[in-house]
Amino acid sequence: MRDVGESAPVDPWLLAKLVCPVTRTSLRWDGVRGALISDAAGLAYPVRDGVPVLLAREASVI
C-alpha cells in the first residue's frame, strides 16, 4: 500500500488487512482526499475520527 500526501490516521497493521467491501481488493490511503481508495471499484471510502467507513453508500466516486 502506498501513501499519498499525509500519513494514514488508521493503524498500518489494520490498513494492510482492510479490503473494499464491493470488490474484495486491497485499499490504499490517499492523504489528499483523506480517504481509503479502491482502484478496482473507483471508490473513495472516508475515514472519520480514525475509523474507516467501509460502506458503499458512504463512498464517493473517484
C-alpha positions, 0 to 999 in steps of 0.5 A: 500500500502506498501513501499519498500526501499525509500519513494514514490516521488508521493503524498500518497493521489494520490498513494492510488487512482492510479490503473494499467491501464491493470488490474484495481488493486491497485499499490504499490511503490517499492523504489528499482526499483523506480517504481509503481508495479502491482502484478496482471499484473507483471508490473513495471510502472516508475515514472519520475520527480514525475509523474507516467507513467501509460502506458503499453508500458512504463512498464517493466516486473517484 
